[in-house]
Amino acid sequence: MAPTKILKTTGIWAGGLLLGLSIPYLPNLSSPCLTSLIGDIPMSDYYPFAFPFFKTPTNSSAADDTPKPFVCDASHTYKTELVSLEPLIIYIHNLVAPIEIDSLLETAEPKFAPSQVTKHGRQQQTQDRTSSSAGLPRDDPAVKCVLARTRKFLGTMLRDGWDEMGPPQLVRYSSGQRFNVHHDWFEVPQWAPDGSMRKWNRVASFFAILQDNCTGGETYFPYAKPITTPGPWGDAMWKGEAARKPGEAAARPLWREHEEGGLAFRPVRGNALFWVNLHANGTGDIRTTHAGLPLESGNKTAMNIWPRQYYPYE
């Protein structure tokens, strides 16, 4: 082959190779015509060249950081202990599951604001209640899950199609904060939010602990009485079935007899108190008066659930 022909062939081959190596960089050129030529050429995740001998398989087992949606566990179980009959107080172990607690706290976190109370029909702040509160939407998946469980707990206390589970509220206490003695029922029943001529009151209360990294902060019922009195030989009162935590020498009682009378319940994550607020005739039971004793240190977060009982049209 003539030298000129060899050089020409070599030049064509070299030019083709150079063009092939330059294709991946053509999108950086300013000419719209050149850019449009490579719009559908696949590019490797690891190399600037799209030829098969440069391609490295993508790692399909990489962790997925997408948050997983909350799924309600309908098989979740809890255990109850009857504490007082006058008024009726029931202690509930493991009412709220850890995954539900995490979801509820995440939803409520940006909503916390200074707590208020209802006085003379108006919402207002007071030094009697120095905590923070956050309302929760009833259509939140974790809220719906917990409300469905507590609705089943109530059984025939609520009438389907007439009474309802009220919107829940989270309350948070930090060091020194408290809620002085109060009751959850309204002295004057409230008008129905749907504009009808019905009124309602809080027939019962659930108070579930979500965070218990604290000291102090007991829930105190001054009028609560143990079901049985101490025996003639000074037998100790039953103070709840408590598990011993890691590092503790012995299991601590879940509640105690308060030095001024009544019962005081310490906060335990996942556990709850339930009590009935109204007498059979719909009037409030003053014996359900209770208080959130001052927190000594740390933080306590709890969930209030107030089932609503509606009165007939007037």
C-alpha atoms as one frame of an Amber mdcrd trajectory, in Angstrom:
protein
   0.000   0.000   0.000   1.301   3.430  -0.939   2.579   5.578   1.946   0.104
   8.322   1.072  -2.786   5.897   1.200  -1.553   4.468   4.510  -1.325   7.933
   6.009  -4.794   8.793   4.751  -6.278   5.586   6.192  -4.469   6.149   9.491
  -5.729   9.714   9.642  -9.320   8.662   9.049  -9.025   5.964  11.740  -7.443
   8.395  14.236 -10.045  11.042  13.487 -12.854   8.562  14.075 -11.306   7.482
  17.379 -10.896  11.108  18.480 -14.508  11.866  17.608 -15.703   8.834  19.559
 -13.746   9.851  22.638 -15.081  13.416  22.377 -18.785  12.560  22.162 -19.425
  12.585  25.958 -18.102  16.135  26.195 -20.187  17.594  23.350 -23.035  18.730
  25.715 -20.585  21.325  27.082 -20.250  22.984  23.688 -22.325  26.004  22.884
 -23.678  24.787  19.540 -27.328  23.667  19.882 -26.944  21.365  16.883 -24.095
  19.387  18.423 -25.835  19.102  21.749 -29.008  17.735  20.229 -27.131  14.836
  18.743 -26.432  13.113  22.073 -29.643  13.732  24.005 -30.478  10.029  24.270
 -27.017   8.566  24.702 -26.842   6.706  28.055 -24.093   7.805  30.393 -22.389
   5.587  32.956 -22.717   6.391  36.672 -18.970   6.031  37.145 -17.133   6.949
  33.916 -17.476   9.776  31.380 -17.568   7.272  28.503 -20.659   5.329  27.585
 -19.010   2.350  25.918 -19.861  -1.104  27.309 -16.280  -1.907  28.282 -16.230
   1.108  30.658 -19.661   0.512  32.273 -19.822  -0.597  35.931 -23.037  -2.185
  37.292 -25.070   0.043  39.616 -25.294  -1.142  43.224 -28.998  -2.010  43.535
 -28.687  -2.972  47.203 -27.996   0.587  48.397 -30.033   1.612  51.463 -33.339
   3.354  50.780 -33.574   6.526  52.882 -37.232   7.142  51.993 -39.294   7.318
  55.218 -41.600   4.334  55.516 -45.296   5.116  56.063 -46.788   4.431  59.491
 -48.654   1.123  59.697 -51.082   0.513  62.578 -50.616  -2.785  64.376 -54.160
  -3.998  64.999 -52.810  -6.912  67.062 -51.183  -4.654  69.678 -52.121  -5.769
  73.191 -52.193  -4.082  76.583 -52.933  -5.060  80.182 -55.067  -3.340  82.813
 -55.118  -3.024  86.605 -58.076  -1.749  88.569 -56.792   0.873  91.028 -59.741
   2.779  92.459 -63.529   2.517  92.427 -64.238   5.933  93.974 -63.599   7.415
  91.480 -63.077   4.701  88.872 -59.382   4.682  87.880 -57.797   1.979  85.718
 -54.069   1.656  85.075 -53.231   0.512  81.509 -49.873  -1.083  80.711 -48.458
  -0.635  77.186 -51.439   1.260  75.788 -49.263   3.086  73.229 -46.613   1.200
  71.255 -43.069   2.618  70.741 -43.571   3.122  66.975 -46.784   5.035  67.699
 -45.012   7.204  70.275 -42.288   8.124  67.779 -44.839   9.058  65.118 -47.003
  11.105  67.515 -44.007  13.069  68.800 -42.781  13.776  65.267 -46.210  15.101
  64.246 -46.625  17.253  67.344 -43.099  18.673  67.670 -43.612  21.890  65.642
 -47.034  22.516  67.206 -46.129  22.976  70.886 -47.234  26.264  72.442 -47.916
  27.471  76.015 -50.833  25.527  77.518 -54.181  27.169  78.173 -57.175  26.409
  80.361 -60.886  27.103  79.980 -62.195  29.630  82.495 -65.644  31.194  82.274
 -66.007  29.735  78.783 -62.781  31.282  77.473 -59.370  29.821  76.636 -56.599
  31.608  78.527 -53.150  31.132  79.992 -52.702  30.847  83.738 -49.963  30.176
  86.262 -51.945  27.144  87.375 -50.795  25.414  84.186 -47.255  26.129  83.020
 -46.722  23.317  80.479 -46.761  23.359  76.668 -49.459  21.720  74.533 -49.889
  20.581  70.945 -53.141  19.590  69.257 -53.106  16.561  66.966 -55.208  16.028
  63.820 -57.617  13.112  64.067 -56.819  12.005  60.500 -53.117  11.417  61.299
 -52.402   7.655  60.882 -50.851   7.189  64.337 -53.608   9.240  65.970 -56.277
   7.164  64.215 -54.545   4.005  65.395 -54.494   5.021  69.076 -58.018   6.464
  68.973 -59.379   3.238  67.492 -57.772   1.245  70.327 -59.121   3.533  73.053
 -62.564   3.545  71.404 -62.689  -0.256  71.707 -61.607   0.037  75.342 -64.668
   2.199  76.074 -67.130  -0.405  74.799 -70.722   0.728  75.341 -69.717   3.930
  77.151 -69.987   5.743  73.811 -73.015   5.463  71.516 -72.023   4.951  67.881
 -73.412   7.649  65.626 -74.004  10.002  68.552 -70.957  10.276  70.833 -67.366
  10.551  69.569 -63.681  10.496  70.422 -62.533  14.077  70.832 -59.370  15.488
  69.229 -56.305  14.440  71.258 -53.707  16.757  72.738 -50.059  16.312  73.680
 -48.765  18.072  76.785 -45.113  18.567  77.728 -43.581  19.475  81.086 -40.012
  20.626  81.687 -38.215  21.245  84.976 -40.390  23.119  87.485 -43.556  23.049
  85.383 -46.853  21.788  86.777 -50.635  21.729  86.442 -52.406  22.542  89.709
 -55.535  20.671  90.835 -58.270  20.688  88.192 -60.844  18.437  86.561 -61.237
  17.562  82.885 -65.028  17.880  82.676 -66.702  21.208  81.949 -68.952  22.821
  84.524 -71.033  24.089  81.601 -71.354  21.575  78.719 -69.967  22.760  75.397
 -71.881  23.337  72.157 -71.359  20.793  69.394 -68.804  21.960  66.788 -71.166
  21.066  63.924 -73.504  23.952  64.752 -76.320  21.706  65.935 -78.281  22.318
  69.117 -76.428  19.552  70.952 -74.033  19.914  73.874 -71.253  17.626  75.064
 -68.936  16.949  77.971 -65.831  14.818  78.570 -67.279  11.572  79.857 -63.845
  10.056  80.558 -60.103  10.683  80.197 -57.049   8.770  78.984 -53.652  10.117
  80.050 -50.849   8.224  78.280 -47.145   8.873  78.920 -44.973   9.230  75.800
 -41.704  10.450  77.372 -40.616   9.723  80.949 -36.973  10.894  81.070 -37.651
  12.872  84.237 -37.904  12.896  87.991 -41.043  14.034  89.790 -44.060  14.955
  87.703 -46.495  12.457  89.214 -50.203  12.591  88.382 -51.954  13.104  91.706
 -55.596  12.288  92.582 -56.311  13.670  96.074 -59.716  11.937  96.333 -58.716
   8.532  94.955 -59.039   5.635  97.373 -57.518   2.163  97.181 -60.092  -0.548
  96.557 -59.179  -2.329  99.804 -57.903  -0.960 103.080 -54.711  -2.241 104.739
 -55.125  -5.491 106.632 -55.020  -5.787 110.456 -51.313  -6.638 110.356 -50.372
  -3.605 108.278 -50.198  -5.411 104.957 -48.723  -3.284 102.186 -51.133  -1.852
  99.643 -50.904  -3.168  96.079 -48.961  -0.549  94.120 -48.948  -1.892  90.623
 -47.141  -4.523  88.660 -43.871  -2.830  87.686 -40.863  -4.268  85.873 -37.365
  -3.507  87.108 -35.428  -1.278  84.727 -31.733  -1.910  83.889 -29.549  -0.463
  86.633 -32.310  -0.388  89.243 -31.837  -2.382  92.433 -35.556  -3.182  92.593
 -38.763  -2.419  90.738 -40.320   0.862  91.783 -44.074   0.985  92.496 -46.201
   2.507  89.748 -48.154   4.557  92.287 -48.028   5.468  95.943 -50.200   6.775
  98.732 -49.652  10.529  98.856 -48.682  12.045 102.194 -51.756  14.319 102.062
 -54.102  11.516 101.060 -55.050  10.119  97.690 -52.819   8.410  95.130 -49.883
   9.665  93.040 -48.859   7.879  89.803 -45.348   8.175  88.420 -44.892   8.636
  84.638 -43.962   5.459  82.724 -43.498   5.535  78.952 -46.261   3.755  77.040
 -48.519   3.316  80.089 -51.708   5.248  80.721 -54.366   6.139  83.260 -58.082
   5.977  82.501 -60.828   7.477  84.644 -64.532   8.316  84.339 -65.362  12.016
  84.680 -69.167  12.070  84.787 -71.835  10.553  86.979 -74.611   8.517  85.354
 -76.824  11.634  85.226 -74.191  13.526  83.188 -72.919  15.796  85.958 -69.214
  16.083  86.775 -67.581  13.921  89.436 -65.526  16.194  91.691 -63.593  13.149
  92.911 -61.753  13.087  89.567 -59.924  16.293  90.504 -56.232  15.734  89.846
 -52.929  17.570  89.382 -49.670  17.296  87.510 -47.136  17.633  90.305 -44.065
  19.815  89.584 -41.365  18.215  87.482 -38.061  18.097  89.328 -35.828  17.520
  86.277 -35.932  16.335  82.675 -38.975  16.270  80.418 -42.349  14.551  80.520
 -44.643  14.339  77.498 -48.108  12.808  77.643 -51.187  12.393  75.467 -54.656
  13.494  76.559 -57.657  11.739  74.996 -61.119  12.991  75.977 -64.134  10.994
  74.724 -67.177  13.211  74.210 -70.634  12.311  75.427 -73.441  14.317  73.795
 -76.644  15.348  75.495 -80.048  15.217  73.746 -81.305  18.249  71.841 -82.735
  20.914  74.105
